[in-house]
């Protein structure tokens, strides 16, 4: 269960996907890079929490 849950929550990084796509279409580099960083941080944090709980 440890790895199954931990790697499943990494999928929550997609929460920022639509906003990132809009920023790319509008050619706002700083904004889409911010969404990428937020997604990575969210995924890493949730994965750590899942490992910790398991």
PyMOL Python script that loads the backbone (N, CA, C, O; Angstrom):
from pymol import cmd

cmd.read_pdbstr("""\
ATOM      1  N   UNK A   1       0.822  -1.196   0.000  1.00  0.00           N
ATOM      2  CA  UNK A   1       0.000   0.000   0.000  1.00  0.00           C
ATOM      3  C   UNK A   1       0.865   1.260   0.000  1.00  0.00           C
ATOM      4  O   UNK A   1       0.464   2.308  -0.507  1.00  0.00           O
ATOM      5  N   UNK A   2       2.029   1.138   0.564  1.00  0.00           N
ATOM      6  CA  UNK A   2       2.909   2.302   0.682  1.00  0.00           C
ATOM      7  C   UNK A   2       3.169   2.951  -0.676  1.00  0.00           C
ATOM      8  O   UNK A   2       2.925   4.145  -0.851  1.00  0.00           O
ATOM      9  N   UNK A   3       3.655   2.182  -1.622  1.00  0.00           N
ATOM     10  CA  UNK A   3       4.005   2.754  -2.921  1.00  0.00           C
ATOM     11  C   UNK A   3       2.781   3.046  -3.776  1.00  0.00           C
ATOM     12  O   UNK A   3       2.766   4.027  -4.520  1.00  0.00           O
ATOM     13  N   UNK A   4       1.776   2.222  -3.681  1.00  0.00           N
ATOM     14  CA  UNK A   4       0.569   2.446  -4.486  1.00  0.00           C
ATOM     15  C   UNK A   4      -0.076   3.780  -4.153  1.00  0.00           C
ATOM     16  O   UNK A   4      -0.438   4.532  -5.058  1.00  0.00           O
ATOM     17  N   UNK A   5      -0.222   4.079  -2.898  1.00  0.00           N
ATOM     18  CA  UNK A   5      -0.831   5.347  -2.487  1.00  0.00           C
ATOM     19  C   UNK A   5       0.097   6.524  -2.765  1.00  0.00           C
ATOM     20  O   UNK A   5      -0.336   7.566  -3.259  1.00  0.00           O
ATOM     21  N   UNK A   6       1.359   6.350  -2.448  1.00  0.00           N
ATOM     22  CA  UNK A   6       2.312   7.449  -2.597  1.00  0.00           C
ATOM     23  C   UNK A   6       2.450   7.900  -4.047  1.00  0.00           C
ATOM     24  O   UNK A   6       2.530   9.098  -4.320  1.00  0.00           O
ATOM     25  N   UNK A   7       2.479   6.953  -4.969  1.00  0.00           N
ATOM     26  CA  UNK A   7       2.637   7.340  -6.362  1.00  0.00           C
ATOM     27  C   UNK A   7       1.318   7.716  -7.016  1.00  0.00           C
ATOM     28  O   UNK A   7       1.308   8.342  -8.076  1.00  0.00           O
ATOM     29  N   UNK A   8       0.211   7.344  -6.400  1.00  0.00           N
ATOM     30  CA  UNK A   8      -1.094   7.759  -6.910  1.00  0.00           C
ATOM     31  C   UNK A   8      -1.339   9.234  -6.631  1.00  0.00           C
ATOM     32  O   UNK A   8      -1.882   9.941  -7.480  1.00  0.00           O
ATOM     33  N   UNK A   9      -0.948   9.708  -5.455  1.00  0.00           N
ATOM     34  CA  UNK A   9      -1.198  11.114  -5.113  1.00  0.00           C
ATOM     35  C   UNK A   9      -0.341  12.071  -5.933  1.00  0.00           C
ATOM     36  O   UNK A   9      -0.635  13.265  -5.990  1.00  0.00           O
ATOM     37  N   UNK A  10       0.707  11.568  -6.564  1.00  0.00           N
ATOM     38  CA  UNK A  10       1.518  12.420  -7.436  1.00  0.00           C
ATOM     39  C   UNK A  10       0.671  12.943  -8.598  1.00  0.00           C
ATOM     40  O   UNK A  10       0.978  13.988  -9.172  1.00  0.00           O
ATOM     41  N   UNK A  11      -0.379  12.225  -8.939  1.00  0.00           N
ATOM     42  CA  UNK A  11      -1.282  12.650 -10.009  1.00  0.00           C
ATOM     43  C   UNK A  11      -2.005  13.949  -9.718  1.00  0.00           C
ATOM     44  O   UNK A  11      -2.544  14.571 -10.633  1.00  0.00           O
ATOM     45  N   UNK A  12      -2.028  14.371  -8.465  1.00  0.00           N
ATOM     46  CA  UNK A  12      -2.669  15.635  -8.121  1.00  0.00           C
ATOM     47  C   UNK A  12      -1.917  16.844  -8.674  1.00  0.00           C
ATOM     48  O   UNK A  12      -2.410  17.969  -8.593  1.00  0.00           O
ATOM     49  N   UNK A  13      -0.739  16.625  -9.229  1.00  0.00           N
ATOM     50  CA  UNK A  13      -0.023  17.736  -9.851  1.00  0.00           C
ATOM     51  C   UNK A  13      -0.786  18.275 -11.056  1.00  0.00           C
ATOM     52  O   UNK A  13      -0.583  19.415 -11.475  1.00  0.00           O
ATOM     53  N   UNK A  14      -1.662  17.445 -11.604  1.00  0.00           N
ATOM     54  CA  UNK A  14      -2.479  17.856 -12.752  1.00  0.00           C
ATOM     55  C   UNK A  14      -3.522  18.898 -12.422  1.00  0.00           C
ATOM     56  O   UNK A  14      -4.192  19.402 -13.323  1.00  0.00           O
ATOM     57  N   UNK A  15      -3.677  19.236 -11.149  1.00  0.00           N
ATOM     58  CA  UNK A  15      -4.629  20.270 -10.736  1.00  0.00           C
ATOM     59  C   UNK A  15      -4.303  21.597 -11.434  1.00  0.00           C
ATOM     60  O   UNK A  15      -5.203  22.379 -11.739  1.00  0.00           O
ATOM     61  N   UNK A  16      -3.037  21.838 -11.679  1.00  0.00           N
ATOM     62  CA  UNK A  16      -2.605  23.092 -12.275  1.00  0.00           C
ATOM     63  C   UNK A  16      -2.471  23.025 -13.797  1.00  0.00           C
ATOM     64  O   UNK A  16      -2.044  23.999 -14.416  1.00  0.00           O
ATOM     65  N   UNK A  17      -2.825  21.904 -14.403  1.00  0.00           N
ATOM     66  CA  UNK A  17      -2.590  21.696 -15.832  1.00  0.00           C
ATOM     67  C   UNK A  17      -3.338  22.701 -16.706  1.00  0.00           C
ATOM     68  O   UNK A  17      -2.748  23.278 -17.621  1.00  0.00           O
ATOM     69  N   UNK A  18      -4.610  22.917 -16.443  1.00  0.00           N
ATOM     70  CA  UNK A  18      -5.399  23.827 -17.288  1.00  0.00           C
ATOM     71  C   UNK A  18      -4.898  25.264 -17.190  1.00  0.00           C
ATOM     72  O   UNK A  18      -4.805  25.963 -18.199  1.00  0.00           O
ATOM     73  N   UNK A  19      -4.576  25.703 -15.978  1.00  0.00           N
ATOM     74  CA  UNK A  19      -4.050  27.064 -15.809  1.00  0.00           C
ATOM     75  C   UNK A  19      -2.699  27.209 -16.490  1.00  0.00           C
ATOM     76  O   UNK A  19      -2.395  28.259 -17.055  1.00  0.00           O
ATOM     77  N   UNK A  20      -1.894  26.166 -16.439  1.00  0.00           N
ATOM     78  CA  UNK A  20      -0.595  26.210 -17.100  1.00  0.00           C
ATOM     79  C   UNK A  20      -0.756  26.287 -18.612  1.00  0.00           C
ATOM     80  O   UNK A  20      -0.037  27.033 -19.277  1.00  0.00           O
ATOM     81  N   UNK A  21      -1.698  25.519 -19.159  1.00  0.00           N
ATOM     82  CA  UNK A  21      -1.941  25.564 -20.608  1.00  0.00           C
ATOM     83  C   UNK A  21      -2.391  26.949 -21.054  1.00  0.00           C
ATOM     84  O   UNK A  21      -1.974  27.428 -22.108  1.00  0.00           O
ATOM     85  N   UNK A  22      -3.229  27.586 -20.270  1.00  0.00           N
ATOM     86  CA  UNK A  22      -3.683  28.939 -20.602  1.00  0.00           C
ATOM     87  C   UNK A  22      -2.523  29.917 -20.580  1.00  0.00           C
ATOM     88  O   UNK A  22      -2.418  30.781 -21.451  1.00  0.00           O
ATOM     89  N   UNK A  23      -1.651  29.785 -19.586  1.00  0.00           N
ATOM     90  CA  UNK A  23      -0.496  30.679 -19.497  1.00  0.00           C
ATOM     91  C   UNK A  23       0.447  30.465 -20.676  1.00  0.00           C
ATOM     92  O   UNK A  23       1.032  31.425 -21.177  1.00  0.00           O
ATOM     93  N   UNK A  24       0.602  29.226 -21.126  1.00  0.00           N
ATOM     94  CA  UNK A  24       1.463  28.947 -22.281  1.00  0.00           C
ATOM     95  C   UNK A  24       0.867  29.571 -23.536  1.00  0.00           C
ATOM     96  O   UNK A  24       1.586  30.161 -24.343  1.00  0.00           O
ATOM     97  N   UNK A  25      -0.452  29.439 -23.701  1.00  0.00           N
ATOM     98  CA  UNK A  25      -1.108  30.038 -24.879  1.00  0.00           C
ATOM     99  C   UNK A  25      -0.965  31.557 -24.889  1.00  0.00           C
ATOM    100  O   UNK A  25      -0.849  32.164 -25.954  1.00  0.00           O
ATOM    101  N   UNK A  26      -0.971  32.170 -23.711  1.00  0.00           N
ATOM    102  CA  UNK A  26      -0.850  33.622 -23.606  1.00  0.00           C
ATOM    103  C   UNK A  26       0.613  34.074 -23.563  1.00  0.00           C
ATOM    104  O   UNK A  26       0.902  35.265 -23.448  1.00  0.00           O
ATOM    105  N   UNK A  27       1.531  33.105 -23.657  1.00  0.00           N
ATOM    106  CA  UNK A  27       2.963  33.376 -23.674  1.00  0.00           C
ATOM    107  C   UNK A  27       3.431  34.103 -22.404  1.00  0.00           C
ATOM    108  O   UNK A  27       4.214  35.051 -22.473  1.00  0.00           O
ATOM    109  N   UNK A  28       2.945  33.648 -21.260  1.00  0.00           N
ATOM    110  CA  UNK A  28       3.340  34.205 -19.962  1.00  0.00           C
ATOM    111  C   UNK A  28       4.263  33.200 -19.280  1.00  0.00           C
ATOM    112  O   UNK A  28       3.815  32.333 -18.530  1.00  0.00           O
ATOM    113  N   UNK A  29       5.551  33.332 -19.553  1.00  0.00           N
ATOM    114  CA  UNK A  29       6.537  32.355 -19.089  1.00  0.00           C
ATOM    115  C   UNK A  29       6.604  32.283 -17.569  1.00  0.00           C
ATOM    116  O   UNK A  29       6.639  31.190 -17.005  1.00  0.00           O
ATOM    117  N   UNK A  30       6.621  33.416 -16.907  1.00  0.00           N
ATOM    118  CA  UNK A  30       6.740  33.421 -15.455  1.00  0.00           C
ATOM    119  C   UNK A  30       5.533  32.734 -14.808  1.00  0.00           C
ATOM    120  O   UNK A  30       5.681  32.018 -13.818  1.00  0.00           O
ATOM    121  N   UNK A  31       4.362  32.949 -15.359  1.00  0.00           N
ATOM    122  CA  UNK A  31       3.146  32.381 -14.792  1.00  0.00           C
ATOM    123  C   UNK A  31       3.106  30.855 -14.962  1.00  0.00           C
ATOM    124  O   UNK A  31       2.772  30.140 -14.017  1.00  0.00           O
ATOM    125  N   UNK A  32       3.444  30.353 -16.158  1.00  0.00           N
ATOM    126  CA  UNK A  32       3.379  28.897 -16.318  1.00  0.00           C
ATOM    127  C   UNK A  32       4.502  28.194 -15.581  1.00  0.00           C
ATOM    128  O   UNK A  32       4.326  27.056 -15.147  1.00  0.00           O
ATOM    129  N   UNK A  33       5.641  28.831 -15.427  1.00  0.00           N
ATOM    130  CA  UNK A  33       6.697  28.231 -14.613  1.00  0.00           C
ATOM    131  C   UNK A  33       6.285  28.171 -13.145  1.00  0.00           C
ATOM    132  O   UNK A  33       6.637  27.228 -12.438  1.00  0.00           O
ATOM    133  N   UNK A  34       5.545  29.170 -12.691  1.00  0.00           N
ATOM    134  CA  UNK A  34       5.026  29.161 -11.322  1.00  0.00           C
ATOM    135  C   UNK A  34       4.068  27.997 -11.123  1.00  0.00           C
ATOM    136  O   UNK A  34       4.122  27.326 -10.092  1.00  0.00           O
ATOM    137  N   UNK A  35       3.196  27.748 -12.088  1.00  0.00           N
ATOM    138  CA  UNK A  35       2.273  26.620 -11.985  1.00  0.00           C
ATOM    139  C   UNK A  35       3.002  25.283 -12.005  1.00  0.00           C
ATOM    140  O   UNK A  35       2.594  24.345 -11.320  1.00  0.00           O
ATOM    141  N   UNK A  36       4.057  25.188 -12.772  1.00  0.00           N
ATOM    142  CA  UNK A  36       4.855  23.954 -12.799  1.00  0.00           C
ATOM    143  C   UNK A  36       5.479  23.717 -11.432  1.00  0.00           C
ATOM    144  O   UNK A  36       5.420  22.606 -10.903  1.00  0.00           O
ATOM    145  N   UNK A  37       6.072  24.748 -10.862  1.00  0.00           N
ATOM    146  CA  UNK A  37       6.704  24.622  -9.547  1.00  0.00           C
ATOM    147  C   UNK A  37       5.667  24.266  -8.480  1.00  0.00           C
ATOM    148  O   UNK A  37       5.920  23.410  -7.632  1.00  0.00           O
ATOM    149  N   UNK A  38       4.513  24.913  -8.518  1.00  0.00           N
ATOM    150  CA  UNK A  38       3.463  24.603  -7.549  1.00  0.00           C
ATOM    151  C   UNK A  38       2.991  23.155  -7.683  1.00  0.00           C
ATOM    152  O   UNK A  38       2.757  22.481  -6.680  1.00  0.00           O
ATOM    153  N   UNK A  39       2.852  22.683  -8.905  1.00  0.00           N
ATOM    154  CA  UNK A  39       2.450  21.302  -9.126  1.00  0.00           C
ATOM    155  C   UNK A  39       3.469  20.310  -8.593  1.00  0.00           C
ATOM    156  O   UNK A  39       3.111  19.314  -7.964  1.00  0.00           O
ATOM    157  N   UNK A  40       4.728  20.587  -8.846  1.00  0.00           N
ATOM    158  CA  UNK A  40       5.793  19.707  -8.362  1.00  0.00           C
ATOM    159  C   UNK A  40       5.830  19.697  -6.835  1.00  0.00           C
ATOM    160  O   UNK A  40       5.962  18.638  -6.221  1.00  0.00           O
ATOM    161  N   UNK A  41       5.716  20.865  -6.230  1.00  0.00           N
ATOM    162  CA  UNK A  41       5.727  20.940  -4.773  1.00  0.00           C
ATOM    163  C   UNK A  41       4.527  20.219  -4.161  1.00  0.00           C
ATOM    164  O   UNK A  41       4.663  19.528  -3.151  1.00  0.00           O
ATOM    165  N   UNK A  42       3.360  20.379  -4.768  1.00  0.00           N
ATOM    166  CA  UNK A  42       2.169  19.704  -4.277  1.00  0.00           C
ATOM    167  C   UNK A  42       2.334  18.184  -4.367  1.00  0.00           C
ATOM    168  O   UNK A  42       2.044  17.467  -3.410  1.00  0.00           O
ATOM    169  N   UNK A  43       2.794  17.706  -5.504  1.00  0.00           N
ATOM    170  CA  UNK A  43       2.990  16.272  -5.684  1.00  0.00           C
ATOM    171  C   UNK A  43       4.008  15.697  -4.718  1.00  0.00           C
ATOM    172  O   UNK A  43       3.793  14.629  -4.145  1.00  0.00           O
ATOM    173  N   UNK A  44       5.107  16.398  -4.540  1.00  0.00           N
ATOM    174  CA  UNK A  44       6.145  15.921  -3.614  1.00  0.00           C
ATOM    175  C   UNK A  44       5.649  15.915  -2.181  1.00  0.00           C
ATOM    176  O   UNK A  44       5.907  14.975  -1.429  1.00  0.00           O
ATOM    177  N   UNK A  45       4.941  16.960  -1.808  1.00  0.00           N
ATOM    178  CA  UNK A  45       4.431  17.052  -0.436  1.00  0.00           C
ATOM    179  C   UNK A  45       3.422  15.931  -0.157  1.00  0.00           C
ATOM    180  O   UNK A  45       3.489  15.282   0.887  1.00  0.00           O
ATOM    181  N   UNK A  46       2.492  15.707  -1.084  1.00  0.00           N
ATOM    182  CA  UNK A  46       1.502  14.655  -0.887  1.00  0.00           C
ATOM    183  C   UNK A  46       2.139  13.277  -0.873  1.00  0.00           C
ATOM    184  O   UNK A  46       1.725  12.400  -0.114  1.00  0.00           O
ATOM    185  N   UNK A  47       3.144  13.089  -1.712  1.00  0.00           N
ATOM    186  CA  UNK A  47       3.836  11.801  -1.729  1.00  0.00           C
ATOM    187  C   UNK A  47       4.565  11.563  -0.414  1.00  0.00           C
ATOM    188  O   UNK A  47       4.536  10.451   0.114  1.00  0.00           O
ATOM    189  N   UNK A  48       5.206  12.574   0.115  1.00  0.00           N
ATOM    190  CA  UNK A  48       5.890  12.454   1.394  1.00  0.00           C
ATOM    191  C   UNK A  48       4.901  12.114   2.509  1.00  0.00           C
ATOM    192  O   UNK A  48       5.170  11.249   3.343  1.00  0.00           O
ATOM    193  N   UNK A  49       3.755  12.802   2.518  1.00  0.00           N
ATOM    194  CA  UNK A  49       2.750  12.550   3.547  1.00  0.00           C
ATOM    195  C   UNK A  49       2.245  11.109   3.452  1.00  0.00           C
ATOM    196  O   UNK A  49       2.061  10.445   4.473  1.00  0.00           O
ATOM    197  N   UNK A  50       2.023  10.631   2.239  1.00  0.00           N
ATOM    198  CA  UNK A  50       1.551   9.253   2.049  1.00  0.00           C
ATOM    199  C   UNK A  50       2.594   8.242   2.550  1.00  0.00           C
ATOM    200  O   UNK A  50       2.246   7.258   3.203  1.00  0.00           O
ATOM    201  N   UNK A  51       3.864   8.490   2.244  1.00  0.00           N
ATOM    202  CA  UNK A  51       4.922   7.595   2.740  1.00  0.00           C
ATOM    203  C   UNK A  51       4.991   7.637   4.257  1.00  0.00           C
ATOM    204  O   UNK A  51       5.150   6.607   4.912  1.00  0.00           O
ATOM    205  N   UNK A  52       4.871   8.820   4.799  1.00  0.00           N
ATOM    206  CA  UNK A  52       4.974   8.992   6.255  1.00  0.00           C
ATOM    207  C   UNK A  52       3.842   8.262   6.981  1.00  0.00           C
ATOM    208  O   UNK A  52       4.074   7.584   7.981  1.00  0.00           O
ATOM    209  N   UNK A  53       2.628   8.406   6.475  1.00  0.00           N
ATOM    210  CA  UNK A  53       1.478   7.768   7.103  1.00  0.00           C
ATOM    211  C   UNK A  53       1.575   6.245   6.990  1.00  0.00           C
ATOM    212  O   UNK A  53       1.266   5.518   7.935  1.00  0.00           O
ATOM    213  N   UNK A  54       2.008   5.778   5.819  1.00  0.00           N
ATOM    214  CA  UNK A  54       2.105   4.328   5.624  1.00  0.00           C
ATOM    215  C   UNK A  54       3.218   3.754   6.474  1.00  0.00           C
ATOM    216  O   UNK A  54       3.456   2.547   6.447  1.00  0.00           O
TER     217      UNK A  54
END
""", "prot")
cmd.dss("prot")
cmd.show_as("cartoon", "prot")
cmd.util.cbc("prot")
cmd.orient("prot")
